[in-house]
Amino acid sequence: MARTCKTLFPVLALGLAAYILLAPRGLAPLLSLNRYALLCVQSGSMAPALPVHAVITVDRQQAFPLNRGDIITYRSGDGRLITHRVVGAGFDGAFYYITKGDANLSTDPYPVRENDIFGRVIFVTPPKLAAFIRFLSSPTASRTVALLFLLVFLRSFSRRRA
């Protein structure tokens, strides 16, 4: 058991360090895998369902058609990712969706086409977990974890040689 922990800890530390160092900063997804992406909410347009700074998990394998009430993330005309709720749908030769932020008074100005949909929100982190995830993706945490990993690795390496 002790041998497994000594081997497993550096591997986990390396994985965490790689995540923190390689995770994009700012408005880009925090982490994007083939099917899932972690995004940080940047505005209050979906409050209280999605508070500012919450981290959401988006399933990128869309299952069409979407339902009224689904929360989706889509690319706007200028390429930004926007996360709003589906409030309606239509068909004009192709399916489109009408979206609206929960805190907004009116629907979004343009319908969302299927090919603009990034994915469907499937999970919202609790506020304290979101704060921890945001901290992990900060430059301070990146440097701290990288330094800790280096120290653990060097200590582990020096013990093996002795």
LOVOFI-383226 format. One line per 8 residues: number of its first residue (from 0); their letters; for each residue x, y, z of N, C-alpha, C. Coordinates in Angstrom, 2 decimals. Layout:
<rs>
NUM	A	X:Y:Z:X:Y:Z:X:Y:Z; ...
</rs>
This chain:
<rs>
0	MARTCKTL	0.82:-1.19:0.00:0.00:0.00:0.00:0.86:1.26:0.00; 1.88:1.32:0.87:2.75:2.49:0.94:3.49:2.69:-0.38; 3.91:1.59:-1.00:4.62:1.67:-2.28:3.69:2.25:-3.36; 2.42:1.81:-3.35:1.45:2.32:-4.32:1.25:3.81:-4.14; 1.13:4.29:-2.89:0.94:5.72:-2.63:2.15:6.53:-3.09; 3.36:5.99:-2.84:4.57:6.70:-3.26:4.65:6.81:-4.77; 4.16:5.84:-5.47:4.18:5.87:-6.94:3.01:6.69:-7.48; 1.86:6.56:-6.85:0.66:7.23:-7.35:0.70:8.74:-7.13
8	FPVLALGL	1.26:9.19:-6.00:1.26:10.62:-5.70:1.97:11.45:-6.77; 3.22:11.08:-7.18:3.87:11.87:-8.23:3.10:11.87:-9.55; 2.45:10.76:-9.87:1.67:10.69:-11.11:0.48:11.65:-11.03; -0.24:11.64:-9.90:-1.36:12.57:-9.73:-0.89:14.01:-9.71; 0.23:14.26:-9.04:0.77:15.61:-9.00:1.14:16.09:-10.41; 1.73:15.21:-11.20:2.07:15.56:-12.58:0.81:15.88:-13.38; -0.22:15.06:-13.23:-1.48:15.31:-13.94:-2.09:16.64:-13.55; -2.12:16.93:-12.26:-2.68:18.20:-11.79:-1.85:19.37:-12.29
16	AAYILLAP	-0.54:19.23:-12.22:0.33:20.30:-12.71:0.14:20.54:-14.20; 0.04:19.46:-14.96:-0.18:19.60:-16.41:-1.51:20.30:-16.69; -2.57:19.91:-15.95:-3.87:20.55:-16.14:-3.78:22.05:-15.87; -3.16:22.40:-14.75:-3.10:23.81:-14.37:-2.24:24.61:-15.34; -1.12:24.05:-15.75:-0.23:24.78:-16.64:-0.76:24.88:-18.07; -1.54:23.88:-18.48:-2.01:23.86:-19.86:-3.42:24.40:-20.03; -4.15:24.59:-18.94:-5.53:25.07:-19.05:-5.52:26.50:-19.59; -6.36:26.77:-20.58:-6.42:28.12:-21.13:-6.90:29.12:-20.08
24	RGLAPLLS	-6.52:30.36:-20.23:-6.90:31.42:-19.31:-8.04:32.24:-19.91; -8.73:33.01:-19.07:-9.71:33.97:-19.54:-11.02:33.36:-19.96; -11.54:33.79:-21.11:-12.87:33.41:-21.55:-12.92:32.06:-22.23; -11.79:31.51:-22.57:-11.76:30.22:-23.23:-12.16:29.12:-22.25; -12.51:27.96:-22.75:-12.83:26.87:-21.82:-11.68:26.59:-20.87; -12.01:26.27:-19.62:-10.98:25.91:-18.64:-10.34:24.60:-19.04; -11.15:23.68:-19.54:-10.64:22.38:-19.95:-11.61:21.84:-20.99; -11.09:21.30:-22.06:-11.94:20.77:-23.10:-11.45:19.38:-23.50
32	LNRYALLC	-12.29:18.41:-23.31:-11.99:17.05:-23.72:-12.79:16.78:-24.99; -12.74:15.58:-25.52:-13.48:15.29:-26.74:-14.96:15.59:-26.60; -15.56:15.14:-25.52:-17.00:15.28:-25.38:-17.42:16.40:-24.45; -16.63:16.68:-23.42:-17.03:17.64:-22.39:-16.08:18.82:-22.35; -16.62:19.98:-21.97:-15.81:21.19:-21.79:-16.22:21.84:-20.49; -15.24:22.39:-19.77:-15.52:23.18:-18.58:-15.40:24.64:-18.97; -16.43:25.42:-18.66:-16.44:26.84:-18.98:-16.73:27.63:-17.72; -16.22:28.84:-17.66:-16.48:29.73:-16.53:-17.48:30.79:-16.97
40	VQSGSMAP	-18.56:30.95:-16.20:-19.60:31.92:-16.52:-19.04:33.32:-16.27; -19.16:34.20:-17.27:-18.56:35.53:-17.20:-19.55:36.66:-16.96; -20.85:36.41:-17.13:-21.82:37.50:-16.93:-23.01:36.99:-16.13; -23.84:37.91:-15.71:-25.01:37.57:-14.90:-26.27:37.33:-15.70; -26.16:37.14:-17.01:-27.37:37.00:-17.83:-28.17:35.75:-17.51; -27.55:34.76:-16.88:-28.27:33.52:-16.54:-28.48:33.36:-15.04; -28.25:34.42:-14.28:-28.47:34.35:-12.82:-29.96:34.20:-12.55; -30.36:33.48:-11.56:-29.56:32.80:-10.55:-29.19:31.36:-10.92
48	ALPVHAVI	-29.68:30.84:-12.04:-29.39:29.45:-12.41:-27.89:29.23:-12.60; -27.22:30.19:-13.24:-25.77:30.12:-13.47:-25.15:31.41:-12.94; -24.70:31.40:-11.68:-24.12:32.62:-11.12:-22.80:32.98:-11.80; -22.44:34.25:-11.75:-21.17:34.71:-12.30:-20.04:33.93:-11.63; -19.08:33.50:-12.42:-17.90:32.73:-12.01:-18.19:31.26:-11.72; -19.42:30.81:-11.92:-19.69:29.38:-11.78:-18.95:28.65:-12.90; -18.58:27.42:-12.63:-17.96:26.59:-13.66:-19.02:25.60:-14.12; -19.25:25.56:-15.43:-20.28:24.68:-15.99:-19.61:23.60:-16.83
56	TVDRQQAF	-20.26:22.44:-16.89:-19.81:21.36:-17.76:-20.76:21.31:-18.94; -20.19:21.37:-20.13:-20.98:21.36:-21.36:-20.71:20.06:-22.10; -21.79:19.34:-22.43:-21.71:18.11:-23.23:-21.73:18.52:-24.69; -20.65:18.27:-25.40:-20.53:18.74:-26.78:-21.17:17.80:-27.79; -21.64:16.63:-27.35:-22.35:15.74:-28.27:-23.83:16.08:-28.19; -24.25:16.93:-29.10:-25.62:17.40:-29.08:-26.59:16.30:-29.46; -27.67:16.27:-28.72:-28.76:15.36:-29.05:-29.92:16.24:-29.51; -30.13:16.31:-30.82:-31.20:17.15:-31.36:-32.48:16.35:-31.45
64	PLNRGDII	-33.60:16.93:-31.32:-33.79:18.36:-31.07:-33.63:18.68:-29.59; -33.30:19.93:-29.33:-33.22:20.42:-27.95:-34.63:20.72:-27.47; -34.80:20.73:-26.17:-36.11:20.98:-25.58:-36.18:22.37:-24.98; -37.37:22.91:-24.93:-37.59:24.17:-24.24:-37.14:23.99:-22.79; -36.34:24.93:-22.30:-35.84:24.85:-20.94:-34.39:24.36:-20.86; -33.89:23.72:-21.93:-32.48:23.29:-21.94:-31.58:24.52:-21.92; -30.47:24.42:-21.22:-29.47:25.49:-21.23:-28.37:25.05:-22.18; -28.10:25.90:-23.18:-27.11:25.55:-24.20:-26.02:26.61:-24.27
72	TYRSGDGR	-24.89:26.21:-24.80:-23.80:27.14:-25.11:-23.67:27.16:-26.62; -23.61:28.36:-27.18:-23.49:28.48:-28.64:-22.51:29.59:-28.98; -22.06:29.56:-30.24:-21.15:30.60:-30.74:-21.99:31.70:-31.37; -21.72:32.92:-30.90:-22.42:34.08:-31.47:-21.78:34.44:-32.81; -22.35:35.42:-33.48:-21.82:35.83:-34.79:-20.37:36.27:-34.74; -19.94:36.83:-33.60:-18.54:37.27:-33.48:-17.63:36.20:-32.87; -18.16:34.96:-32.70:-17.35:33.85:-32.23:-17.31:33.64:-30.72; -17.94:34.55:-29.95:-17.97:34.37:-28.50:-18.88:33.22:-28.12
80	LITHRVVG	-18.55:32.55:-27.00:-19.43:31.51:-26.46:-20.45:32.17:-25.55; -21.72:31.87:-25.78:-22.82:32.41:-24.97:-23.62:31.23:-24.45; -24.00:31.30:-23.19:-24.80:30.24:-22.57:-26.13:30.82:-22.15; -27.22:30.39:-22.80:-28.58:30.84:-22.51:-29.55:29.67:-22.58; -30.76:29.92:-22.12:-31.80:28.90:-22.09:-32.62:28.91:-23.38; -32.98:27.72:-23.87:-33.85:27.60:-25.05:-35.28:27.93:-24.62; -35.88:28.92:-25.29:-37.26:29.29:-24.97:-38.22:29.02:-26.12; -37.68:28.64:-27.27:-38.52:28.34:-28.42:-37.70:27.72:-29.53
88	AGFDGAFY	-38.40:27.22:-30.54:-37.73:26.61:-31.68:-38.56:26.85:-32.93; -37.94:26.67:-34.07:-38.65:26.84:-35.33:-37.94:26.09:-36.43; -38.57:26.14:-37.62:-38.00:25.47:-38.78:-38.27:26.33:-40.00; -37.19:26.70:-40.71:-37.32:27.46:-41.95:-36.46:26.83:-43.04; -36.55:25.51:-43.11:-35.66:24.74:-43.98:-34.57:24.07:-43.15; -34.30:24.62:-41.99:-33.37:24.05:-41.00:-33.88:24.45:-39.62; -33.58:23.61:-38.62:-34.01:23.93:-37.27:-33.23:25.12:-36.73; -33.91:25.94:-35.94:-33.26:27.01:-35.20:-33.91:27.11:-33.83
96	YITKGDAN	-33.20:27.75:-32.91:-33.68:27.87:-31.54:-33.67:29.33:-31.11; -34.67:29.70:-30.33:-34.75:31.02:-29.73:-34.23:30.88:-28.30; -33.29:31.73:-27.92:-32.70:31.64:-26.60:-32.87:32.95:-25.84; -32.71:32.85:-24.53:-32.85:34.02:-23.67:-32.09:33.76:-22.38; -31.38:34.76:-21.91:-30.76:34.69:-20.60:-31.86:34.84:-19.55; -31.80:34.05:-18.48:-32.84:34.10:-17.45:-33.00:35.50:-16.87; -31.92:36.26:-16.75:-31.98:37.60:-16.16:-32.26:38.69:-17.20; -32.32:38.32:-18.48:-32.58:39.30:-19.53:-34.09:39.50:-19.71
104	LSTDPYPV	-34.46:40.69:-20.14:-35.89:41.00:-20.34:-36.43:40.48:-21.67; -35.56:40.36:-22.66:-36.02:39.92:-23.98:-35.16:38.77:-24.49; -35.68:38.13:-25.54:-34.93:37.02:-26.14:-33.72:37.56:-26.88; -32.81:36.67:-27.22:-31.61:37.07:-27.97:-32.02:37.54:-29.36; -31.29:38.48:-29.93:-31.71:39.09:-31.20:-31.71:38.17:-32.41; -30.87:37.13:-32.38:-30.77:36.24:-33.53:-31.05:34.81:-33.12; -31.74:34.05:-33.98:-31.94:32.63:-33.67:-30.62:31.87:-33.73; -30.55:30.78:-32.99:-29.34:29.95:-32.94:-29.55:28.76:-33.85
112	RENDIFGR	-28.69:28.62:-34.84:-28.74:27.49:-35.76:-28.03:26.29:-35.15; -28.41:25.09:-35.57:-27.81:23.87:-35.02:-26.29:23.85:-35.15; -25.75:24.35:-36.26:-24.30:24.29:-36.45:-23.55:25.31:-35.58; -24.27:26.24:-34.93:-23.63:27.19:-34.01:-23.62:26.69:-32.57; -24.29:25.59:-32.31:-24.41:25.10:-30.93:-23.13:24.38:-30.53; -22.54:24.85:-29.43:-21.32:24.26:-28.87:-21.67:23.04:-28.03; -22.78:23.10:-27.29:-23.19:21.96:-26.48:-24.27:22.33:-25.48; -24.68:21.33:-24.71:-25.74:21.48:-23.71:-25.12:21.45:-22.31
120	VIFVTPPK	-25.54:22.36:-21.45:-25.03:22.40:-20.08:-25.62:21.23:-19.31; -24.73:20.44:-18.68:-25.21:19.27:-17.94:-24.89:19.34:-16.45; -24.01:20.29:-16.05:-23.65:20.36:-14.64:-23.17:21.77:-14.32; -23.56:22.26:-13.15:-23.10:23.55:-12.64:-22.44:23.30:-11.29; -21.22:23.79:-11.13:-20.51:23.55:-9.88:-21.11:24.37:-8.75; -21.05:23.84:-7.53:-21.41:24.66:-6.37:-20.43:25.83:-6.27; -20.83:26.96:-5.70:-19.97:28.15:-5.68:-18.57:27.92:-5.09; -18.46:27.17:-3.99:-17.14:26.97:-3.37:-16.23:26.12:-4.27
128	LAAFIRFL	-16.79:25.13:-4.93:-15.99:24.33:-5.85:-15.55:25.17:-7.05; -16.43:26.04:-7.53:-16.09:26.92:-8.65:-14.93:27.84:-8.26; -14.97:28.37:-7.04:-13.88:29.24:-6.58:-12.56:28.47:-6.53; -12.61:27.22:-6.08:-11.41:26.39:-6.02:-10.88:26.10:-7.43; -11.76:25.78:-8.36:-11.34:25.50:-9.74:-10.72:26.74:-10.37; -11.34:27.91:-10.13:-10.78:29.17:-10.66:-9.41:29.44:-10.06; -9.26:29.16:-8.76:-7.95:29.34:-8.12:-6.92:28.44:-8.78; -7.29:27.19:-9.03:-6.34:26.26:-9.64:-5.88:26.72:-11.02
136	SSPTASRT	-6.70:27.48:-11.72:-6.30:27.93:-13.05:-5.66:29.32:-13.02; -5.39:29.85:-11.82:-4.72:31.15:-11.71:-3.21:30.99:-11.87; -2.51:32.04:-12.27:-1.05:31.95:-12.42:-0.35:31.61:-11.10; -0.84:32.14:-9.98:-0.23:31.85:-8.68:-0.30:30.36:-8.38; -1.46:29.77:-8.58:-1.61:28.33:-8.33:-0.76:27.52:-9.29; -0.67:27.96:-10.52:0.15:27.25:-11.51:1.60:27.18:-11.05; 2.14:28.31:-10.63:3.53:28.33:-10.18:3.71:27.51:-8.91; 2.77:27.63:-7.97:2.87:26.89:-6.71:2.84:25.39:-6.94
144	VALLFLLV	1.88:24.93:-7.75:1.77:23.49:-8.02:2.98:22.99:-8.79; 3.46:23.77:-9.74:4.64:23.35:-10.50:5.85:23.23:-9.57; 6.01:24.18:-8.65:7.11:24.12:-7.69:6.97:22.92:-6.76; 5.76:22.69:-6.25:5.53:21.54:-5.38:5.80:20.23:-6.11; 5.34:20.14:-7.35:5.58:18.93:-8.14:7.08:18.70:-8.32; 7.80:19.77:-8.63:9.24:19.65:-8.83:9.92:19.18:-7.54; 9.53:19.75:-6.40:10.11:19.33:-5.12:9.80:17.86:-4.82; 8.55:17.45:-5.02:8.16:16.05:-4.77:8.92:15.12:-5.71
152	FLRSFSRR	9.02:15.50:-6.96:9.71:14.68:-7.94:11.19:14.53:-7.58; 11.84:15.65:-7.24:13.26:15.60:-6.89:13.48:14.78:-5.62; 12.60:14.95:-4.65:12.72:14.18:-3.40:12.52:12.68:-3.67; 11.52:12.36:-4.48:11.25:10.97:-4.83:12.44:10.37:-5.59; 12.99:11.15:-6.51:14.13:10.69:-7.30:15.35:10.47:-6.43; 15.60:11.39:-5.48:16.79:11.26:-4.63:16.66:10.08:-3.68; 15.47:9.75:-3.22:15.28:8.60:-2.34:15.50:7.28:-3.09; 15.13:7.23:-4.34:15.32:6.01:-5.13:16.79:5.72:-5.36
160	RA	17.58:6.77:-5.46:19.02:6.60:-5.74:19.75:6.19:-4.47; 19.21:6.56:-3.30:19.91:6.26:-2.04:19.69:4.84:-1.58
</rs>
